[in-house]
Amino acid sequence: MSPNKQTRFPCVMRAAAVAFVALHALNTAAHAQIQAPAHFVAPDAAAHVVTAAALAATPTAVPAVAVTTTRPPGSNPIKPAAAAASVMTTAAPACHAPLAVTRLDRPLLHTMRRLAAGIPLTIVAIGSSSTAGAGATSVDANYPSQLAADLRERFPGRDITVLNRGVNGEETDNMMARFAADVVAEHPQLVIWQVGTNSVLRDRSLEKHQQLLHDGIEQLKAINADVVLMDVQYTPAVLAKSETGGMEDQIALAAKSENVDLFERFAIMRDWSEVQHLSFDTFSAPDHLHMNDWGYGCVAKLLAGAIAEAATRPITSAAVHPH
C-alpha cells in the first residue's frame, strides 16, 4: 500500500469520536422524553425490483436496468431512517472526492467485455447493513439501487442488473457462507464485496479476519468475475474503535496482494469530513454508524464513475469474447 493511502488514527481522533457518540446518545435520550418515536413499515419481504426504464421518456426506449433486493429467510428487514431526520434545511452539497481515492487501480475486464459486446451485465453487491441500506429512508435510496440508476445513465441501451445481497449485522464469515447461493448462483461479471465494519465494531481478531478475507477473495476470483472490495465507513461509531486503522490497512493490503480492486469508501468519506468540512449529519444517519440517503447516493455516484472508467479503458483484451 502506498504511503498516501495509509491510515493514521491518533488517540485524539478516537477520543473525539467516542465523545461525539456519547454526546449524540445523551441528546437523543433527552429528545425521546418529549417526542414519541416515529413508526415505520419495513419493506415487503418479497424480492423488490426497481426498473430504471420507467425513468425513460419512452418506456421501450432502452432495456431495463434492474435492481433486485432480496431478503434471505430469517434475515432482518431493512429499517429506514426517520424521513424527517434526513430532510436538509439547506441545499445538499455537491458530491465529489479526489480521483486518487475514487479511481480503481485495475481494469474490470469481465465487465468491460460484456459492455463492449452489448451482452447483459450482472453485478452482485454483497455485504452487511450498509449494503442492505440501513439508515436510508427507502429501499430505492440504498447504494445498490442508486448505483444501478447511475450506471444506466452512463451506459444507455445496456441491460444491467444490480443484485443487492446485503444482510444486516453480518460479518465476513457469514457473507462467505452465502457466496454459493447469493453470488455464485447468479453468475455475475462483477462482485462488490463490502466488508470489515462489523468485525471492527465487535472487536474481532484482525489475524483471523485476514485469513477469512484471503479465502473469500479467492472464492470470488474463481468464478471469473471482477472483484471490487469496499472498505469500512468513516463515521463516529467506527472511528471510536481501536482496530479501525488495522482493518483499513488489512483490506488495502489484501486487495493489492490478491490483485483485485478496492473502492476506498473510508478515504472518500474522510475527505468529505476533513477536507470538504461536511458535518457527519450531512452524510450519516442519526445513529452515526450508517450512511443516510445523501451518503449512499454520493457513494453510488462515485462508484458508478469508477466502474465506468475501469470498464472502458483502452485495453486490447477487452475485445476477447465474453465468458
Number of C-alpha atoms within 10 A of each C-alpha: 13 7 6 8 14 13 15 12 15 10 11 9 14 19 13 14 19 18 14 15 19 13 12 15 14 11 11 13 11 11 11 11 9 8 8 8 10 9 7 12 9 13 15 11 15 10 13 17 18 20 17 22 19 14 10 12 9 9 12 10 12 17 17 22 30 22 27 21 24 19 22 16 7 6 13 15 19 26 20 22 23 19 14 9 12 20 11 11 6 6 6 11 11 8 13 15 19 10 11 13 20 22 19 23 17 17 22 26 24 23 26 28 22 24 21 16 14 12 14 15 21 22 24 26 25 28 28 25 25 28 25 28 31 27 29 29 22 18 23 18 22 31 29 33 29 24 24 26 25 21 22 23 14 13 13 14 15 22 19 25 25 27 25 26 26 29 25 20 16 19 20 20 15 13 22 21 11 14 18 13 9 21 22 18 10 14 16 23 24 25 23 23 26 25 24 26 24 18 20 24 17 11 12 14 12 17 10 9 20 16 11 15 20 15 13 18 20 13 15 23 15 10 14 16 21 23 24 24 22 25 23 23 27 25 24 22 19 23 24 22 18 16 19 26 17 16 24 24 16 20 23 23 16 21 22 15 11 12 14 20 23 26 26 26 21 18 23 22 25 18 18 21 17 10 10 13 10 15 11 20 17 19 27 25 25 19 18 21 22 25 31 31 28 23 25 25 23 21 28 23 21 23 23 22 19 20 23 21 16 20 23 17 14 10 11 7 11 22 13 14 11 16 9
